Amino acid sequence: MNGRQECNVELPPGTSLDRCLKDTNLSWKAKGIYALLYNFAANKDYITCGMLKTISLDGTSALYSGLKELEKNYYLKRERLREGGQFSNITYKLS
């Protein structure tokens, strides 16, 4: 994850934070990451991937494992955008 990459977070209509937070199949880490992404999307705040890594005491591997957990449980879909053959931005689609 390049610290300068922009991370776009999309919040489709009808997406519920409550559903994720009450899901007993998710860890507290995954719920916290989802709540953070939900908050950024709801407020239409700008975020970079570097900001995601530094917003907590947990390291990069903890962030990646939480994002993978959300993907595995269908709360998140990651799309990497390419420009000139290289990854440019990441879009996180919450569900």
N, C-alpha and C positions, 0 to 999 in steps of 0.2 A: 504494500500500500504506500504509494508515494504521498508524502505529507502535503504536497501542493495540489494534488488532485481534488477537484470539487466533488463532493458527494451530494447528489441530488436525492431528496427523499420525497417520494410521491405518496399521497394519502388519498386513495380512492374514496368516493362517497360511500358512506355506510360502514367504514372501517371503525371497529370498536376497540378501544384500549381496554375496556372492562373485560372483554372476552379473553384476551391474552393474560391479563393479570390473574384471572380466576382459573386458568388452565393448570391442573395439577401435574401435567406431564412436562412442564417447563421448570427450569431452575430459576433461582432468584436472579442469577446473572443475566440470563436470557430475557427475563421480564424487565429488568432494569434497562438493558440496551434497547428493547422495544419501546419502553416508555420514553426514553431519551429521544429516539428517532421520531416517535409520534409527536413529541413536543416540538421538535425542530420543524417538522412538516406542518403541524397545525398553526404555528406562528410564522411560517414562511421565512424562517431564519436561514442564513447562509452558513454552511459548514464545510470544512475541508476534512479529508481523511486524517490529516495530522491532528486536527482538533479532536476527532473521535478517539485517537490513541492517547491523548494527553489529558482528557477530561476526567480520568479516573486513575487511581493508584495501580490498578491492574494493568498488566502489560499487553503488548500486541497479541500474544497468543491467547490470552483470555478474551480479548475482543473478537478474534477470529472464531474461537470455539463457540462463543455466544451467538455470533451471526450464523454459524453453521447449524446450531441447534434450532434457531428460528427458521432457517430454510428447511430443515428436516421436518419440522412440524407445520410447514406451510403458512407461516406468519410473515415471511420475507422472501422476496425474489430479488436477486442481484443481477444487474445488467451492466457489463463493462462496455463502454463505448470506445471505438477506435478512431483515431485520426492519423493519417499518414502511416499506417501499419503499426502504430503503438497505442497502448491504452491511454485514454485521455481522462475520462470521468467515469464515475460509477453512479448508477441510479439504483436506489433501494426502493422497491415497491412493497409497501406494507399491505397486509390483508387481514 
